[in-house]
Amino acid sequence: MPFLNDLVEITHFDDGNQQNTYLPNIWKIIGFKFNKSKSIILNLQSPEIKHSISSWKIRVINYPE
């Protein structure tokens, strides 16, 4: 289960998030909705890009600071 501020990657791109495939796949969790069933994430390289995604479509990663 992901936690706030975890770094994640999207593991399942579908119609709702296809537009993000051109971005580096490194995101930070900045919030949750619906009892953590959705994660609110922002892209580390382009922090103005953020959206909500089903939590099962992401995976926590280790990324050097």
Gaussian input, Z-matrix of N, CA and C with variables (Angstrom, degrees):
# hf/3-21g

backbone

0 1
 N
 C     1     B1
 C     2     B2     1     A1
 N     3     B3     2     A2     1     D1
 C     4     B4     3     A3     2     D2
 C     5     B5     4     A4     3     D3
 N     6     B6     5     A5     4     D4
 C     7     B7     6     A6     5     D5
 C     8     B8     7     A7     6     D6
 N     9     B9     8     A8     7     D7
 C    10    B10     9     A9     8     D8
 C    11    B11    10    A10     9     D9
 N    12    B12    11    A11    10    D10
 C    13    B13    12    A12    11    D11
 C    14    B14    13    A13    12    D12
 N    15    B15    14    A14    13    D13
 C    16    B16    15    A15    14    D14
 C    17    B17    16    A16    15    D15
 N    18    B18    17    A17    16    D16
 C    19    B19    18    A18    17    D17
 C    20    B20    19    A19    18    D18
 N    21    B21    20    A20    19    D19
 C    22    B22    21    A21    20    D20
 C    23    B23    22    A22    21    D21
 N    24    B24    23    A23    22    D22
 C    25    B25    24    A24    23    D23
 C    26    B26    25    A25    24    D24
 N    27    B27    26    A26    25    D25
 C    28    B28    27    A27    26    D26
 C    29    B29    28    A28    27    D27
 N    30    B30    29    A29    28    D28
 C    31    B31    30    A30    29    D29
 C    32    B32    31    A31    30    D30
 N    33    B33    32    A32    31    D31
 C    34    B34    33    A33    32    D32
 C    35    B35    34    A34    33    D33
 N    36    B36    35    A35    34    D34
 C    37    B37    36    A36    35    D35
 C    38    B38    37    A37    36    D36
 N    39    B39    38    A38    37    D37
 C    40    B40    39    A39    38    D38
 C    41    B41    40    A40    39    D39
 N    42    B42    41    A41    40    D40
 C    43    B43    42    A42    41    D41
 C    44    B44    43    A43    42    D42
 N    45    B45    44    A44    43    D43
 C    46    B46    45    A45    44    D44
 C    47    B47    46    A46    45    D45
 N    48    B48    47    A47    46    D46
 C    49    B49    48    A48    47    D47
 C    50    B50    49    A49    48    D48
 N    51    B51    50    A50    49    D49
 C    52    B52    51    A51    50    D50
 C    53    B53    52    A52    51    D51
 N    54    B54    53    A53    52    D52
 C    55    B55    54    A54    53    D53
 C    56    B56    55    A55    54    D54
 N    57    B57    56    A56    55    D55
 C    58    B58    57    A57    56    D56
 C    59    B59    58    A58    57    D57
 N    60    B60    59    A59    58    D58
 C    61    B61    60    A60    59    D59
 C    62    B62    61    A61    60    D60
 N    63    B63    62    A62    61    D61
 C    64    B64    63    A63    62    D62
 C    65    B65    64    A64    63    D63
 N    66    B66    65    A65    64    D64
 C    67    B67    66    A66    65    D65
 C    68    B68    67    A67    66    D66
 N    69    B69    68    A68    67    D67
 C    70    B70    69    A69    68    D68
 C    71    B71    70    A70    69    D69
 N    72    B72    71    A71    70    D70
 C    73    B73    72    A72    71    D71
 C    74    B74    73    A73    72    D72
 N    75    B75    74    A74    73    D73
 C    76    B76    75    A75    74    D74
 C    77    B77    76    A76    75    D75
 N    78    B78    77    A77    76    D76
 C    79    B79    78    A78    77    D77
 C    80    B80    79    A79    78    D78
 N    81    B81    80    A80    79    D79
 C    82    B82    81    A81    80    D80
 C    83    B83    82    A82    81    D81
 N    84    B84    83    A83    82    D82
 C    85    B85    84    A84    83    D83
 C    86    B86    85    A85    84    D84
 N    87    B87    86    A86    85    D85
 C    88    B88    87    A87    86    D86
 C    89    B89    88    A88    87    D87
 N    90    B90    89    A89    88    D88
 C    91    B91    90    A90    89    D89
 C    92    B92    91    A91    90    D90
 N    93    B93    92    A92    91    D91
 C    94    B94    93    A93    92    D92
 C    95    B95    94    A94    93    D93
 N    96    B96    95    A95    94    D94
 C    97    B97    96    A96    95    D95
 C    98    B98    97    A97    96    D96
 N    99    B99    98    A98    97    D97
 C   100   B100    99    A99    98    D98
 C   101   B101   100   A100    99    D99
 N   102   B102   101   A101   100   D100
 C   103   B103   102   A102   101   D101
 C   104   B104   103   A103   102   D102
 N   105   B105   104   A104   103   D103
 C   106   B106   105   A105   104   D104
 C   107   B107   106   A106   105   D105
 N   108   B108   107   A107   106   D106
 C   109   B109   108   A108   107   D107
 C   110   B110   109   A109   108   D108
 N   111   B111   110   A110   109   D109
 C   112   B112   111   A111   110   D110
 C   113   B113   112   A112   111   D111
 N   114   B114   113   A113   112   D112
 C   115   B115   114   A114   113   D113
 C   116   B116   115   A115   114   D114
 N   117   B117   116   A116   115   D115
 C   118   B118   117   A117   116   D116
 C   119   B119   118   A118   117   D117
 N   120   B120   119   A119   118   D118
 C   121   B121   120   A120   119   D119
 C   122   B122   121   A121   120   D120
 N   123   B123   122   A122   121   D121
 C   124   B124   123   A123   122   D122
 C   125   B125   124   A124   123   D123
 N   126   B126   125   A125   124   D124
 C   127   B127   126   A126   125   D125
 C   128   B128   127   A127   126   D126
 N   129   B129   128   A128   127   D127
 C   130   B130   129   A129   128   D128
 C   131   B131   130   A130   129   D129
 N   132   B132   131   A131   130   D130
 C   133   B133   132   A132   131   D131
 C   134   B134   133   A133   132   D132
 N   135   B135   134   A134   133   D133
 C   136   B136   135   A135   134   D134
 C   137   B137   136   A136   135   D135
 N   138   B138   137   A137   136   D136
 C   139   B139   138   A138   137   D137
 C   140   B140   139   A139   138   D138
 N   141   B141   140   A140   139   D139
 C   142   B142   141   A141   140   D140
 C   143   B143   142   A142   141   D141
 N   144   B144   143   A143   142   D142
 C   145   B145   144   A144   143   D143
 C   146   B146   145   A145   144   D144
 N   147   B147   146   A146   145   D145
 C   148   B148   147   A147   146   D146
 C   149   B149   148   A148   147   D147
 N   150   B150   149   A149   148   D148
 C   151   B151   150   A150   149   D149
 C   152   B152   151   A151   150   D150
 N   153   B153   152   A152   151   D151
 C   154   B154   153   A153   152   D152
 C   155   B155   154   A154   153   D153
 N   156   B156   155   A155   154   D154
 C   157   B157   156   A156   155   D155
 C   158   B158   157   A157   156   D156
 N   159   B159   158   A158   157   D157
 C   160   B160   159   A159   158   D158
 C   161   B161   160   A160   159   D159
 N   162   B162   161   A161   160   D160
 C   163   B163   162   A162   161   D161
 C   164   B164   163   A163   162   D162
 N   165   B165   164   A164   163   D163
 C   166   B166   165   A165   164   D164
 C   167   B167   166   A166   165   D165
 N   168   B168   167   A167   166   D166
 C   169   B169   168   A168   167   D167
 C   170   B170   169   A169   168   D168
 N   171   B171   170   A170   169   D169
 C   172   B172   171   A171   170   D170
 C   173   B173   172   A172   171   D171
 N   174   B174   173   A173   172   D172
 C   175   B175   174   A174   173   D173
 C   176   B176   175   A175   174   D174
 N   177   B177   176   A176   175   D175
 C   178   B178   177   A177   176   D176
 C   179   B179   178   A178   177   D177
 N   180   B180   179   A179   178   D178
 C   181   B181   180   A180   179   D179
 C   182   B182   181   A181   180   D180
 N   183   B183   182   A182   181   D181
 C   184   B184   183   A183   182   D182
 C   185   B185   184   A184   183   D183
 N   186   B186   185   A185   184   D184
 C   187   B187   186   A186   185   D185
 C   188   B188   187   A187   186   D186
 N   189   B189   188   A188   187   D187
 C   190   B190   189   A189   188   D188
 C   191   B191   190   A190   189   D189
 N   192   B192   191   A191   190   D190
 C   193   B193   192   A192   191   D191
 C   194   B194   193   A193   192   D192

   B1=1.4560
   B2=1.5316
   B3=1.3198
   B4=1.4691
   B5=1.5324
   B6=1.3198
   B7=1.4584
   B8=1.5260
   B9=1.3159
   B10=1.4546
   B11=1.5289
   B12=1.3131
   B13=1.4676
   B14=1.5268
   B15=1.3356
   B16=1.4669
   B17=1.5217
   B18=1.3161
   B19=1.4547
   B20=1.5222
   B21=1.3242
   B22=1.4565
   B23=1.5236
   B24=1.3324
   B25=1.4541
   B26=1.5264
   B27=1.3131
   B28=1.4589
   B29=1.5217
   B30=1.3320
   B31=1.4581
   B32=1.5184
   B33=1.3206
   B34=1.4668
   B35=1.5283
   B36=1.3231
   B37=1.4602
   B38=1.5219
   B39=1.3269
   B40=1.4585
   B41=1.5185
   B42=1.3153
   B43=1.4682
   B44=1.5227
   B45=1.3190
   B46=1.4530
   B47=1.5155
   B48=1.3302
   B49=1.4665
   B50=1.5309
   B51=1.3229
   B52=1.4672
   B53=1.5285
   B54=1.3362
   B55=1.4620
   B56=1.5283
   B57=1.3172
   B58=1.4631
   B59=1.5233
   B60=1.3113
   B61=1.4608
   B62=1.5259
   B63=1.3270
   B64=1.4681
   B65=1.5302
   B66=1.3132
   B67=1.4713
   B68=1.5242
   B69=1.3373
   B70=1.4713
   B71=1.5332
   B72=1.3071
   B73=1.4608
   B74=1.5290
   B75=1.3313
   B76=1.4664
   B77=1.5252
   B78=1.3137
   B79=1.4565
   B80=1.5201
   B81=1.3219
   B82=1.4681
   B83=1.5249
   B84=1.3138
   B85=1.4638
   B86=1.5247
   B87=1.3287
   B88=1.4680
   B89=1.5274
   B90=1.3210
   B91=1.4557
   B92=1.5166
   B93=1.3285
   B94=1.4676
   B95=1.5179
   B96=1.3291
   B97=1.4606
   B98=1.5228
   B99=1.3044
   B100=1.4594
   B101=1.5246
   B102=1.3440
   B103=1.4600
   B104=1.5319
   B105=1.3450
   B106=1.4571
   B107=1.5295
   B108=1.3343
   B109=1.4644
   B110=1.5301
   B111=1.3303
   B112=1.4600
   B113=1.5218
   B114=1.3363
   B115=1.4637
   B116=1.5188
   B117=1.3177
   B118=1.4609
   B119=1.5247
   B120=1.3285
   B121=1.4590
   B122=1.5232
   B123=1.3413
   B124=1.4580
   B125=1.5147
   B126=1.3163
   B127=1.4587
   B128=1.5132
   B129=1.3302
   B130=1.4608
   B131=1.5250
   B132=1.3172
   B133=1.4562
   B134=1.5248
   B135=1.3202
   B136=1.4651
   B137=1.5239
   B138=1.3456
   B139=1.4650
   B140=1.5246
   B141=1.3307
   B142=1.4672
   B143=1.5321
   B144=1.3389
   B145=1.4616
   B146=1.5230
   B147=1.3125
   B148=1.4586
   B149=1.5157
   B150=1.3002
   B151=1.4525
   B152=1.5162
   B153=1.3131
   B154=1.4504
   B155=1.5269
   B156=1.3259
   B157=1.4587
   B158=1.5249
   B159=1.3201
   B160=1.4647
   B161=1.5257
   B162=1.3123
   B163=1.4642
   B164=1.5259
   B165=1.3128
   B166=1.4709
   B167=1.5314
   B168=1.3274
   B169=1.4645
   B170=1.5272
   B171=1.3235
   B172=1.4721
   B173=1.5189
   B174=1.3410
   B175=1.4687
   B176=1.5216
   B177=1.3277
   B178=1.4674
   B179=1.5177
   B180=1.3461
   B181=1.4587
   B182=1.5150
   B183=1.3105
   B184=1.4640
   B185=1.5111
   B186=1.3065
   B187=1.4677
   B188=1.5139
   B189=1.3264
   B190=1.4748
   B191=1.5124
   B192=1.3023
   B193=1.4863
   B194=1.4930
   A1=108.34
   A2=116.74
   A3=119.82
   A4=111.95
   A5=114.81
   A6=122.13
   A7=109.71
   A8=116.31
   A9=122.73
   A10=109.76
   A11=117.37
   A12=126.39
   A13=114.28
   A14=119.01
   A15=120.00
   A16=109.52
   A17=116.15
   A18=121.57
   A19=107.60
   A20=115.77
   A21=120.88
   A22=110.27
   A23=114.64
   A24=120.94
   A25=107.31
   A26=115.60
   A27=120.56
   A28=107.17
   A29=116.70
   A30=121.07
   A31=112.19
   A32=117.20
   A33=121.04
   A34=109.35
   A35=115.37
   A36=120.51
   A37=108.23
   A38=116.67
   A39=120.80
   A40=108.63
   A41=117.25
   A42=121.04
   A43=113.02
   A44=116.92
   A45=120.29
   A46=115.33
   A47=117.44
   A48=119.17
   A49=113.19
   A50=118.50
   A51=122.32
   A52=112.07
   A53=117.31
   A54=120.15
   A55=112.35
   A56=118.04
   A57=121.34
   A58=113.60
   A59=119.06
   A60=120.59
   A61=112.56
   A62=118.54
   A63=120.96
   A64=111.98
   A65=117.65
   A66=122.08
   A67=111.19
   A68=117.51
   A69=118.46
   A70=108.44
   A71=116.86
   A72=121.32
   A73=111.24
   A74=115.65
   A75=122.50
   A76=107.39
   A77=115.53
   A78=122.92
   A79=109.86
   A80=116.14
   A81=122.01
   A82=108.26
   A83=116.13
   A84=120.30
   A85=108.75
   A86=116.02
   A87=120.42
   A88=112.14
   A89=117.26
   A90=120.20
   A91=111.36
   A92=114.56
   A93=121.29
   A94=109.21
   A95=115.51
   A96=123.31
   A97=108.26
   A98=115.45
   A99=121.87
   A100=112.88
   A101=115.75
   A102=121.86
   A103=112.25
   A104=115.84
   A105=125.12
   A106=114.47
   A107=118.58
   A108=118.58
   A109=110.49
   A110=116.92
   A111=121.70
   A112=109.21
   A113=114.92
   A114=121.22
   A115=108.74
   A116=116.58
   A117=121.61
   A118=106.20
   A119=115.34
   A120=120.28
   A121=110.59
   A122=115.64
   A123=120.29
   A124=108.31
   A125=114.92
   A126=120.77
   A127=109.24
   A128=117.75
   A129=120.66
   A130=112.57
   A131=117.93
   A132=119.55
   A133=111.86
   A134=116.92
   A135=121.89
   A136=108.47
   A137=117.99
   A138=120.79
   A139=114.82
   A140=117.72
   A141=118.88
   A142=110.86
   A143=117.09
   A144=121.37
   A145=108.53
   A146=114.80
   A147=119.80
   A148=108.66
   A149=115.66
   A150=120.13
   A151=110.71
   A152=114.25
   A153=122.63
   A154=108.78
   A155=116.54
   A156=121.73
   A157=108.43
   A158=116.73
   A159=120.18
   A160=109.08
   A161=116.29
   A162=120.69
   A163=112.71
   A164=118.61
   A165=119.76
   A166=111.78
   A167=118.40
   A168=122.38
   A169=113.10
   A170=117.16
   A171=120.64
   A172=110.27
   A173=115.29
   A174=121.40
   A175=108.22
   A176=116.13
   A177=121.60
   A178=108.51
   A179=116.12
   A180=121.38
   A181=109.77
   A182=115.58
   A183=122.28
   A184=106.51
   A185=116.38
   A186=120.49
   A187=107.64
   A188=118.11
   A189=119.21
   A190=111.25
   A191=116.18
   A192=122.10
   A193=111.00
   D1=127.68
   D2=179.34
   D3=-73.23
   D4=156.72
   D5=178.46
   D6=-122.47
   D7=163.00
   D8=176.57
   D9=-55.16
   D10=136.35
   D11=-179.99
   D12=75.42
   D13=0.94
   D14=174.19
   D15=-64.39
   D16=148.67
   D17=170.94
   D18=-92.28
   D19=135.16
   D20=-175.38
   D21=-137.31
   D22=164.68
   D23=169.72
   D24=-123.85
   D25=151.21
   D26=175.93
   D27=-81.13
   D28=126.92
   D29=-179.25
   D30=-102.79
   D31=-16.67
   D32=-178.12
   D33=-133.50
   D34=103.14
   D35=176.01
   D36=-92.34
   D37=126.80
   D38=176.15
   D39=-132.13
   D40=-166.01
   D41=-175.90
   D42=-54.83
   D43=-35.48
   D44=-176.53
   D45=-73.66
   D46=-19.74
   D47=-177.67
   D48=-132.98
   D49=16.20
   D50=177.69
   D51=-58.59
   D52=-32.95
   D53=-177.60
   D54=-64.79
   D55=-11.65
   D56=-178.49
   D57=-96.98
   D58=3.33
   D59=-176.79
   D60=-68.91
   D61=-19.81
   D62=-179.89
   D63=-80.92
   D64=-14.25
   D65=-178.30
   D66=-84.56
   D67=153.64
   D68=169.62
   D69=-57.21
   D70=136.04
   D71=-172.68
   D72=-87.03
   D73=57.42
   D74=177.02
   D75=-130.78
   D76=117.05
   D77=-173.31
   D78=-128.78
   D79=156.98
   D80=176.95
   D81=-119.06
   D82=133.69
   D83=177.49
   D84=-77.70
   D85=123.08
   D86=-179.52
   D87=-114.21
   D88=-0.48
   D89=178.75
   D90=175.39
   D91=178.14
   D92=-179.83
   D93=-139.27
   D94=159.17
   D95=172.82
   D96=-133.85
   D97=156.37
   D98=171.03
   D99=53.21
   D100=54.15
   D101=176.42
   D102=56.95
   D103=42.57
   D104=177.90
   D105=71.25
   D106=9.48
   D107=177.47
   D108=-73.95
   D109=-20.80
   D110=172.65
   D111=-124.65
   D112=138.79
   D113=177.43
   D114=-108.65
   D115=139.74
   D116=173.87
   D117=-98.27
   D118=119.81
   D119=-173.24
   D120=-124.06
   D121=153.07
   D122=172.85
   D123=-129.24
   D124=146.77
   D125=-177.69
   D126=-77.82
   D127=133.83
   D128=-177.24
   D129=-67.97
   D130=-34.55
   D131=-179.12
   D132=-80.81
   D133=-31.92
   D134=-179.71
   D135=-127.09
   D136=77.84
   D137=-172.87
   D138=-63.33
   D139=-12.16
   D140=176.02
   D141=-75.26
   D142=-11.36
   D143=179.60
   D144=-98.44
   D145=112.72
   D146=177.21
   D147=-142.64
   D148=150.05
   D149=177.43
   D150=-161.35
   D151=173.33
   D152=179.77
   D153=-99.63
   D154=138.77
   D155=-178.46
   D156=-143.20
   D157=147.21
   D158=175.72
   D159=-58.78
   D160=133.21
   D161=-174.02
   D162=-63.28
   D163=-24.73
   D164=179.19
   D165=-72.44
   D166=-12.83
   D167=-179.00
   D168=-89.83
   D169=4.53
   D170=-179.58
   D171=-125.96
   D172=160.97
   D173=178.06
   D174=-137.93
   D175=135.83
   D176=177.38
   D177=-67.54
   D178=136.98
   D179=179.35
   D180=-126.38
   D181=160.15
   D182=170.50
   D183=-99.06
   D184=126.69
   D185=-178.06
   D186=-135.03
   D187=125.74
   D188=-179.04
   D189=-63.46
   D190=139.98
   D191=179.62
   D192=-68.25

